[in-house]
Amino acid sequence: MVEKICKRYSLKKSEVVKLAFGYIDKAHINPSEAPESVKSELAKINKRQDDIIRFIRHYEEEQLNPMIRVTYSIALRFDTIGKTLETLILSQLEASQERQAAVLKKLSEQFCNHADVINNQSKQINALYQIHQRDYKKLLHLIQLYSELSACGVMDSKRKENLKNEIGNLINP
């Protein structure tokens, strides 16, 4: 029998014996016990598989399914909380934007008021400047008239009288 196995797998006898003992050791086969029938060995394997399947189903029913339900429940709560937060944030953002728009509108109105005040003051300054210019020209003309008056001699009484009248007209319009 060893020789058949040697020929079939192209191995030496020592290799076949070494591999056979390795198999017996790994499979935990006791050579002193009588080998059981293949049918009983298969029945043991089937029972072991059934036990494993029962354990998996039991674990699934007792552990996994409740975990899945709780996880789904948590996911729904997170979704609800997320939507609530989104609504809250959007409403606060909208209110904030409205407040900012109101503040900007007030600022714009204030700037417009200040611009109006500045424009009015500019007009007043311009009007005062025009008055000042007119008064300055009058003053220069008065100085010229007084200068001419002082330059007139004793004999120019008619000229003096005209200059005095002109000076009087400039002072009392």
C-alpha positions as CSV (number, residue, x, y, z in Angstrom):
1,M,0.0,0.0,0.0
2,V,2.9,2.4,0.8
3,E,4.4,1.6,-2.6
4,K,1.2,2.4,-4.4
5,I,1.0,5.8,-2.7
6,C,4.7,6.4,-3.5
7,K,4.1,5.7,-7.2
8,R,0.9,7.7,-7.4
9,Y,2.4,10.8,-5.8
10,S,6.0,10.3,-6.9
11,L,7.3,10.3,-3.3
12,K,9.8,8.2,-1.4
13,K,8.7,5.8,1.3
14,S,10.3,7.9,4.1
15,E,8.4,11.0,2.8
16,V,5.1,9.1,2.7
17,V,5.6,7.8,6.2
18,K,6.6,11.2,7.5
19,L,3.5,12.9,5.8
20,A,1.2,10.2,7.2
21,F,2.4,10.7,10.7
22,G,2.0,14.4,10.3
23,Y,-1.6,14.0,9.1
24,I,-2.4,11.7,12.1
25,D,-0.9,14.2,14.5
26,K,-2.7,17.2,12.9
27,A,-6.1,15.4,12.7
28,H,-5.7,14.2,16.3
29,I,-6.2,10.6,15.4
30,N,-5.3,8.0,18.0
31,P,-3.9,5.0,16.2
32,S,-4.7,2.7,19.2
33,E,-8.4,3.4,18.9
34,A,-10.4,1.5,16.3
35,P,-11.4,3.7,13.4
36,E,-15.1,4.7,13.4
37,S,-17.2,4.3,10.4
38,V,-17.3,7.1,7.8
39,K,-21.0,7.4,8.4
40,S,-20.6,8.1,12.1
41,E,-17.8,10.6,11.4
42,L,-20.0,12.4,8.9
43,A,-22.8,12.5,11.4
44,K,-20.5,14.1,14.0
45,I,-19.4,16.7,11.4
46,N,-23.0,17.4,10.4
47,K,-24.0,17.7,14.1
48,R,-21.1,20.1,14.7
49,Q,-22.2,22.2,11.6
50,D,-25.8,22.2,12.9
51,D,-24.6,23.4,16.3
52,I,-22.6,26.2,14.7
53,I,-25.6,27.2,12.5
54,R,-27.9,27.2,15.6
55,F,-25.4,29.3,17.5
56,I,-25.2,31.8,14.6
57,R,-29.0,32.1,14.3
58,H,-29.3,32.5,18.1
59,Y,-26.6,35.1,18.1
60,E,-28.3,36.9,15.2
61,E,-31.7,36.9,16.9
62,E,-30.4,37.8,20.4
63,Q,-27.6,40.2,19.5
64,L,-27.4,41.4,15.9
65,N,-31.1,42.1,15.2
66,P,-31.5,44.2,18.3
67,M,-28.3,46.1,17.5
68,I,-29.6,46.7,13.9
69,R,-32.9,48.0,15.3
70,V,-31.2,50.3,17.8
71,T,-28.8,51.5,15.1
72,Y,-31.7,52.3,12.8
73,S,-33.5,54.1,15.6
74,I,-30.4,56.2,16.4
75,A,-30.0,57.0,12.7
76,L,-33.6,58.2,12.6
77,R,-33.0,60.3,15.7
78,F,-29.8,61.8,14.2
79,D,-31.7,62.5,11.0
80,T,-34.5,64.3,12.9
81,I,-32.0,66.2,15.0
82,G,-30.0,67.2,11.9
83,K,-33.1,68.5,10.1
84,T,-34.2,70.4,13.3
85,L,-30.8,71.9,13.6
86,E,-30.7,72.8,9.9
87,T,-34.1,74.6,10.3
88,L,-33.0,76.4,13.4
89,I,-29.7,77.5,11.8
90,L,-31.4,78.7,8.7
91,S,-34.0,80.7,10.7
92,Q,-31.3,82.3,12.8
93,L,-29.3,83.0,9.7
94,E,-32.3,84.6,8.1
95,A,-33.0,86.7,11.2
96,S,-29.4,87.7,11.4
97,Q,-29.4,88.8,7.8
98,E,-32.6,90.8,8.4
99,R,-30.9,92.5,11.3
100,Q,-27.9,93.2,9.3
101,A,-30.0,94.6,6.5
102,A,-31.8,96.9,9.0
103,V,-28.5,98.1,10.4
104,L,-27.1,98.7,6.9
105,K,-30.3,100.6,6.0
106,K,-30.0,102.8,9.1
107,L,-26.3,103.5,8.3
108,S,-27.2,104.4,4.8
109,E,-29.9,106.8,6.0
110,Q,-27.5,108.3,8.5
111,F,-24.8,108.8,5.8
112,C,-27.5,110.4,3.5
113,N,-28.4,112.7,6.4
114,H,-24.8,113.6,6.9
115,A,-24.3,114.1,3.2
116,D,-27.3,116.5,3.2
117,V,-26.0,118.4,6.2
118,I,-22.6,118.6,4.5
119,N,-24.2,119.8,1.2
120,N,-26.2,122.4,3.1
121,Q,-23.1,123.6,5.0
122,S,-21.3,123.8,1.7
123,K,-24.0,125.9,0.2
124,Q,-23.9,128.2,3.3
125,I,-20.2,128.5,3.1
126,N,-20.4,129.3,-0.6
127,A,-23.1,131.9,0.1
128,L,-20.9,133.4,2.9
129,Y,-18.0,133.4,0.5
130,Q,-20.0,135.3,-2.1
131,I,-21.1,137.8,0.6
132,H,-17.5,138.1,1.7
133,Q,-16.3,138.7,-1.8
134,R,-18.9,141.4,-2.4
135,D,-18.0,143.1,1.0
136,Y,-14.3,142.8,0.2
137,K,-14.9,144.6,-3.2
138,K,-16.9,147.3,-1.4
139,L,-14.2,147.7,1.2
140,L,-11.6,148.1,-1.6
141,H,-13.8,150.6,-3.4
142,L,-14.2,152.5,0.0
143,I,-10.5,152.5,0.5
144,Q,-10.0,153.8,-3.0
145,L,-12.6,156.5,-2.4
146,Y,-11.1,157.6,0.9
147,S,-7.7,157.7,-0.8
148,E,-9.1,159.9,-3.5
149,L,-10.9,162.0,-0.9
150,S,-7.7,162.5,1.1
151,A,-5.8,163.4,-2.1
152,C,-8.3,166.1,-3.0
153,G,-7.2,169.6,-2.4
154,V,-9.1,172.5,-0.7
155,M,-10.2,173.7,-4.0
156,D,-12.0,170.5,-5.1
157,S,-15.0,170.9,-2.9
158,K,-17.4,169.7,-5.6
159,R,-15.3,166.6,-6.1
160,K,-15.1,166.1,-2.3
161,E,-18.8,166.4,-2.0
162,N,-19.3,163.7,-4.7
163,L,-16.8,161.4,-3.0
164,K,-18.6,161.8,0.3
165,N,-21.9,161.0,-1.2
166,E,-20.5,158.0,-3.0
167,I,-18.9,156.8,0.4
168,G,-22.2,157.4,2.1
169,N,-24.1,155.3,-0.5
170,L,-21.6,152.4,-0.1
171,I,-21.8,152.4,3.7
172,N,-25.6,152.9,3.8
173,P,-27.1,151.2,0.8
